[in-house]
Amino acid sequence: MTSALHNIKVVDLTRTLAGPFCTMMLGDMGADVVKIEEPEHGDETRAWPPFWNGESSNFLSFNRNKRSLSLNLKEPEAVEIVLSLARDADVMIESFRAGALERMGLGYPAVRAVNPDIVYCTISGYGRTGPLADKPGYDLIIQGYSGLMSLTGEADGLPMRVGFSLVDLFTGMMAYGSIVTALYHRDRTGQGQWIDTSLLDGQVAAMSYHATAYFATGVTPHRMGSGHPGLVPYQSFPASDGFFILGCANQGLWERMCQGIGHPELLQNPRFATNDDRVAHRAECVDILSVIFRTQPMAHWVEVVAAAGVPCGPINRVSDVVADPQVLARNMIASMAHPNVPELRVPYSPLKLSETPPGIRLPPPLLGQHTAEVLEELGYTPTKIGALRKKGVIGA
C-alpha cells in the first residue's frame, strides 16, 4: 500500500518536541525526513532522562521514521549541504531562534532562492511578528503566558502545569496540518509558501470558549479543578477507593444519572431542576453527589452510571492506559526494533486513514546514523565525506 506522503522529502531542522512531533507525523505518513543534528550532542532530548538502554525515552518518543544527518552548521560547507537538500525537498521545517537561520543563509528567502516551490515552516514560541518575535518560548512558559495555567488546578490551589507537554504537541499537530494544506495548495497552483507557526497562537485558539465567554460577560474565567464552567455535574468525583469522571452534558443525561444511581429525589430539588440551576448551585450539587459516590468503589459507579447511558469512566494511570484493551484495539501502542532497544514500544500515530494509513519504516535514529547515506545520495564521494568528517563539518 502506497503511503500518502511517500514522495515527499522533508529537511528537518527542529529540536526538542513540537517540531520533531510534526516531522514524525510526516514520516509516519511516508515522507522521507532527514533530521539535521549538531554532531556532538544532537537534539537536546537525547540527553533528557529517563533512559532505556542508554537511549532517552523522550527522544525515542518523537523521532521514528527519520534519518539522522549530523552537521556543524557553523561551517559554510554544512550550510551548503542543507541548501543542496533543500533544492530537491518539498518541505523544510525549523525551530531555531528568530534570525539564527537567516544569519547562516538558511532563512526562507535563501531557501526559496534555490527552490521556489518549497513549503518552509517555522515553529517558534511567539511567532515571527509582533513585539515578542525575538523572545524564546518553551511549553511551560507558554502554558503560563497563554492563560492555560490560570485555568488549570483546583480553585483554591496554585496554577498548575498540564501533566504533559500539551502546548508542544498541539503546535506540532498544527504545523503538520499547515504543511499538508500547503502541499495541497502547491499541487493545485505550483506555489510554495512560508508557514509561521507559534506555540502561543495554538493555545489562544484552543482557549476558544473561555475567551468568547469573557468577551460575552466580562468575567475572567478561573480554575475549577476538573469542573466545567457551563455544565454541572461534569467533573471528577471521589469514590470509596479512588476517583472517577462523570459527564452530564445535557438535561436527559442528568435525569438518567439520578435514576441510575438510585437517587431520583434529586430531580425534585428545584435548585437542580435545570443545568442553569445546577451551575448556580454548583457547590451544593457537587457536595451532595460526592457524599453519595463515597459510599461505593469506583468500579461500582462506573458500571452503574454507564448502565444508565451516561458518559463516565475511570481516571486511569499511564500504566493502565498502555495496557487498555480499547487502546490496544486501536493500534495506539507500536513496537519496533531499535539498535539499542530491541523491544522498543511507544505511543503510535492517531491518524486513521483507510487507504493510506501511517506506517513504521525506521526506528528513532542514532546520532548521525545516516550521515554518509544522505551525503552519498547528494553525490558526495567516500573520499569527500571523509574529508568533511576530518574537518568537523559532519559528525564522526
N, C-alpha and C positions, 0 to 999 in steps of 0.2 A: 504494500500500500504506500503510495507516494505521500510524503509529508507536505503539509500546506506551504511551508516556507523552505522546501528543500533546495531551492535555487538562490536563496537569499544569503549574502555574505555580510557579516557584521564585524566591524572593528570596535572592540570593547575597551574603552579607556576609563572604566568605572571601578570604584573600590567600595569596600565595606558592604552595604546591604541593598539600598534602593536600586542602584544601577545593576549590580550583579543579579538581583532577583528578576529584574526586567530582562536581562540578556539570557538568563537561564530559561525563562518562559519562551523567548525566541528560539533558543536552542532546542527546547522540548518539542517545538513545532517544526523542527527540521532545519533551522538556519545554521550555517557554518559560522560559529562565533570564535573569533580569535581574541583571547583575553591578554591584554598587554600589561605586564607587571614589571616593576623595577627589580633588578637582578638579585639584590642582597636579601631582601625580606619578602618581597611580593606584596600582595594585597594584605592590608593590616589585619584582616580577620584570620589570617594564617597563624597569628600569634595569640589569638583570643582563646582562653580556656572555656570549657573543659576539652581535653584531648582524647582521641580514640586511636590507640596505637601510634601516638605521636602526631596525629593529624587533628587540626582544630575542628570540632564539631560545627562551629559557626561557618567556617569556610566550606565544609562538606555539604552544608545545607543549601547553599545558593550558587553552586558553581559546576554542576554537572553539564554535560553536553557542550563543553568548551575546550579549546586548545590554548595552552599557555605559552606565550611568547615573551621572554624576558628581555627588556630593552632599557638601557640607560638613556632616558630622554634628554639628558643634559648634553649628549653628544649629537652633533649635526647629522652624523650617519644614521643614528637611530631615528631621528625625525624623518629622514629621507625614506627609511623603511616603512614608517607609518604612512607617509604620503603614497608610497608605492602600493600599500594595501588599500588605501582609500581610493586610488584610481579605478580599482576593479570592484569596489564594495558597493553595496546597496544602502547600508546603514553605518553611521559612526555615532557612538554614544559616549559621552564623557561626564565626569562628575568632579573635575578639578575646580579649585577656587577661581573666581572670576578673574579673567585676564591672564591666567597662567598659560593656557594653551596658545593664546594669541601671541604671547611673548616667545613661545617656542616655534611659532609658524604653523600651528595646527588648529587655529580657530576656524570658525565656519567660513570666513572669506577665503582663507588659504586653501582649505579643503575643497570648497566649491570651485576654486580656480582649476583644480586638477580633475574634478568630477562634478559637473553642474547638476547632475541628476541625483546626487546623493541625498539621503534623508539624514540630517545631522541633529541629534538630540542632546540637549544639555540638561543635566539634573543638578539643582543647587538648593540651598536652604530657603532662600527668599525670592528667587527669580533673578533674571539678568537686567531688570529695570527697577526703578524706584530707589528710595534713599538707602535701603539695606542691601542693595545688589552685591556689594563687596563683602558683606558680613557672612562668615561661615555659619552653617546651621547643621545641627545633628538632631536625630529623632527626639531625644529628651528635651532639647531646647525648644523645638517646635511644638512639642506637646504642651509646654508651658505657654509659649507665645501665642499659639492659635486658640487658646481658651479651653483646650481639651482637658488639661489637668484641673481647671477650675470646676469642671463638671464631673470629675471622677473621684470617688471616695464617699465616705459617709458624710452626712450633712454637718455633723459637729466634729468631723475629723480634719486631717490635713489634706491638701490637694495631693492626688496620687498619680503616679505614672501608670499608664495602662500596662498590663503584665507582659506584653510582648511589643516588638518594635512596629506598632501599627502604622505610624507615620511613614516609615521607610517602605513598608510592604505596600501600603496604599499608593505611594508615589511610584513604586516600581510597576504596579499594575496600570497606573495612569499613563506612565511612559510607554509601556507595552501597547496599550490601546492607541495612543497617539501615533506611534511608529507604524503600526499596521494600517491605521487610517491614512497616514501619509503615503504609504506604499500603494494603497488602493488609488489614491489621488494621482500618484505618479504613473500608475498603469493606464489611467484614463487620459492624462494630459501630457505626460512626459516630463513633468516638473518635479524636481526635488524641492525640499524646503527645510527650514530650521524649526526645531521644536524646543520651546523654552519651558521646562517642567520644574516645578518647585515643591518642596515639602510643605511650605506654608499654604500655597494655593489649594493643594489637595485637602488639607484639613479645614480650610474656610468653606470649601464646597461641601465637605462631609458634615459640617456643623448644621447645615440645611435648616431643619425645622426649629432648632434652637434660635438661630439668628432671626428667622422670619417671625417667630413668636415675640422676640424682643422688639422688632420693628412694629409689630401689631399692638403691643401692650406697654412698651417702655419699661417692662420689668426684666431685670437681668437674671437669666437662669442661674441656678445654683446646684451644688452637689446634692444628690438624692440617693446615694448608695446604689442599689440595684433597681430603684424605682424609676417610673416614667412620669414626666410632668403632666401628661394628659390622660393617663389611664390608671385605674385602681380596681382590683389588685393586679399588678403587673410587675413582679419582683421576686426576689428570693424569700423563702420562709424557713424558719427553724423547725425541724422535726425532732424526735426524741434522740436521734443518733447522728444528726448532720443537717444538711440544708438541701432544699430542692427549689426549683424555679417554677413559677406559675404565671400564666398569661391570659387574663380575661380581657381580650381586646374589643369586645362588644357586649351588649346587654344580654344576648342569648347565652353567651358563654358564662357570664356571671350567674345567671339563673340556673344553668345546668350544673355549675360547680357547687352552688349552695345545696342543691338537691343531692348531688352525688356524694358529698361529704357528710350528709345526714343532718344538715342544719338549715332546713327550709325557713326557719323563723327569721333568718337574716333578710329574707325577701320582704318581710313585713315591716322592717325598720325603715321609716321614712328618710332617715339620714343616708341610707344606702340605696334608695329607690332607683336612681339613675347614675350613670357614670359621673355626670357633673356633681351629683350629690356626694358620691364616694370620694371624688377629688377634693371637694370642700371639707370633707370629714376624713381625710386620709389617715391620720394618726389613729383615730378610734377604730376604723375599719381594719387596719393592719394589726393593731393590738389584739382585737377580738380573734382574727384568723390565726394569729401567732399562738395564742393560748390553745386553740383547737388543735393546731398542727403539732404542737409539742407533745401531744398525748400518744402519738404513734410514730413508728420509724419511717424514714424517708421512703423506703421501698413500698410501704403500705400506701402512702399518699400518692406516690407516682402512679401506682396501679389503679387506685380508686378514682383519682381525678382524670386520668386518661380514659378509663372506662366510661366516664360521663361525657367524653368527647371534647374535653378541654385541653388545650396545649399545656404541657408540663414536662418536666424531666429532671434528672439528677444534675447536680453540679459536679461534673467529672474532674478528676485529676488527669494530668498528661498521661500517666501510666494507664489510666482507664481508656482514654481516647485512642491511643495507638493500638489497643487490642480490641476495640469495639467492633462487633460484627457488622454494623452498618458502615463504619469507616473502611473496614477491610473489603466489604462487598462493593464499595465504590472505588476500589483500587487506589486508595489515598495514601498507602504506605508502599514505597518502592524499594526493592532490593537490587543491588548491583555489586559487581566485583571491583574493588579498588586495589591498587598495588599494595597498599599498606593496611587496608581494612577490607579483608576478603568478604566479610558478611555485612557490608555497609547497608544500612536501612535509613531512609529519610522520608519525610512527607513528600507526596507526589503532586503533579500538576492538577489543579482543579478544573481545567478546561476539558469539557466532554463533547467531542465532535464525532458524529457517527462515521463520517467518511475520511476525515483527516485527524485522527486522534494524536495526542502527543506520544513521544517515544523516548527511550533512553539508548543513546549510541555510545556515549562516553561517560566514564565516571569523572568526578572532580579531578582536575589535572594536578600533577606535581608541579612545583615552581619551575617554569622554563621547559617543561617536558617536551613541548612540540616546537621549540625554537628552530632547530635545524630543519625540521619538516616544513615549516611555514616558509623559511627563507629559501629552501630549495624550490618550492613552488613559485617563488618570485624570481627564480633564475640564478640565485647565488650558488656558486660552486663550493664544494667542501673546503677548498683552499681559502676562498674568501671568507667563509663562515669561521674558519679557524683564526684568520687574521682579526676579524671583528671581535671574536672572543678574547683573544690575547690583548686587544686594545681596550677592552672593557665596555664595548658598545653593547654587547649581549652578555647574558649570564654564562657562567662556567658550565 
